[in-house]
Amino acid sequence: MPGKYLPYGHQSINEDDIRAVLEVLEGEWLTTGPAVEGFEAAVAEYTGASYAVSFSSGTAALHGAMHAAGVSPGDAVVTTPLTFAATSNAAIYCGGRPLFADVSESLCLDPEQSEHVCRNAGAPVKAIVPVSYAGYPVDIKAFKGLASRVGAVLIEDAAHALGASRGGARVGKEADMTVFSFHPVKHITTAEGGMVVTDSKRFADRMRLFRSHGITKSPGEFARPYEGPWDNDMISIGYNYRLSDVASALGQSQIKRLGGFVARRRGIAALYRDALSGGCAENIKLPPDHPGHAYHLFPVWVQPAIRRAVFESLRGNGIGVQVHYVPVHLHTYYREKFGFAPGDFPKAEAFSAGEISLPVYTDMDDDDVLFAARTLEDAVARLQAEQSEL
Ligand SMILES: Cc1ncc(COP(=O)(O)O)c(C=O)c1O
């Protein structure tokens, strides 16, 4: 039994991060100040997008993007069942109906199946939301074509994919809006936080209003006469979804190290691939690879009959594996409210039934990776042998 616990994900905080946060705490602005704009500018510059709008979480950012896309009661939103519930919940917040299409070999939303779902939606499809699952950059070009054919807004849920790229272009440039999360297990963290990047000023303006109660102080946006410098007008419904300066300062400091974070995640994935390519390799399926993969997760697949025992054996050895995800349509709320049932999306369900996410985080050392790989191999070999004796 090792003394060390390896979580499946973990933040990497250094002295610079701490200093950056302390500076803000000792300064004038804890929120709505210059660190927010500074962090937004840094994310816009990193991704190459024209605008970046920060939010208090990735979930709030998704909500903001759905609102900007105009998702309203009676609209449909097409997404993948192999995601965190927040992706499709955001459509429901706006009164939209989530529709799912199955995943492809990439474990991301399948463009052809999505087209079929869009054509048979029975309601206007206001947004299509592919998720770059685990950090594998989804085939966004296929979805751009589909979105323009069906007149939908394309929102990439890139909560797993900050720092991922396709054909040399960083994720964040191609969809109409791209959403990131800064939860501690993600590539960079602000504790809680999220961001939407876009090239559309209209979307950016709508999101800025939405994250701050729907209240504007710009006289040009007033729906009634402007009365003076104290005046403000609430012109639509909104929320308090703002990211603080304290959190933004951490983000500004973290993003400076993002290149190194992504490189280390790729290095860990390469080590896993090496370590798991021999032995009982046929019993452990490795995740699809891509040169621009950002490896938020390293999701392996084992026979569903032994998944639980493998999972428990890894946990018992101090390896904090997780399962990503229970397919969203199988959550009770989705079954009861929308009538989804097991068997609706067989590929996502079959993958989920055997999935285990191995630890991936910047500060893991190579020995940690090799230990996790060896423990997995041993558990699978033992449990597979027991299974075949039955
Ligand atoms: C794919 C996906 N989308 C959205 C979110 C929501 O992000 P947050 O936790 O920052 O609200 C997550 C969070 O893990 C996620 O994995």
The ligand as a MOL file (V3000), in Angstrom:
LIG
                    3D

  0  0  0     0  0            999 V3000
M  V30 BEGIN CTAB
M  V30 COUNTS 16 16 0 0 0
M  V30 BEGIN ATOM
M  V30 1 C -17.3630 19.2280 -20.1990 0
M  V30 2 C -17.6450 20.1630 -19.0720 0
M  V30 3 N -18.4300 21.2250 -19.2940 0
M  V30 4 C -18.7050 22.1070 -18.3260 0
M  V30 5 C -18.1970 21.9740 -17.0530 0
M  V30 6 C -18.5720 22.9440 -15.9880 0
M  V30 7 O -17.4810 23.6700 -15.5270 0
M  V30 8 P -17.4450 24.2520 -14.0300 0
M  V30 9 O -17.1430 23.1200 -13.1170 0
M  V30 10 O -16.3250 25.2560 -14.0910 0
M  V30 11 O -18.7570 24.8860 -13.7610 0
M  V30 12 C -17.3660 20.8900 -16.7830 0
M  V30 13 C -16.8050 20.7330 -15.4270 0
M  V30 14 O -16.1360 19.8190 -15.0850 0
M  V30 15 C -17.0880 19.9610 -17.8080 0
M  V30 16 O -16.2920 18.8990 -17.5830 0
M  V30 END ATOM
M  V30 BEGIN BOND
M  V30 1 1 1 2
M  V30 2 1 2 3
M  V30 3 2 2 15
M  V30 4 2 3 4
M  V30 5 1 4 5
M  V30 6 1 5 6
M  V30 7 2 5 12
M  V30 8 1 6 7
M  V30 9 1 7 8
M  V30 10 2 8 9
M  V30 11 1 8 10
M  V30 12 1 8 11
M  V30 13 1 12 13
M  V30 14 1 12 15
M  V30 15 2 13 14
M  V30 16 1 15 16
M  V30 END BOND
M  V30 END CTAB
M  END
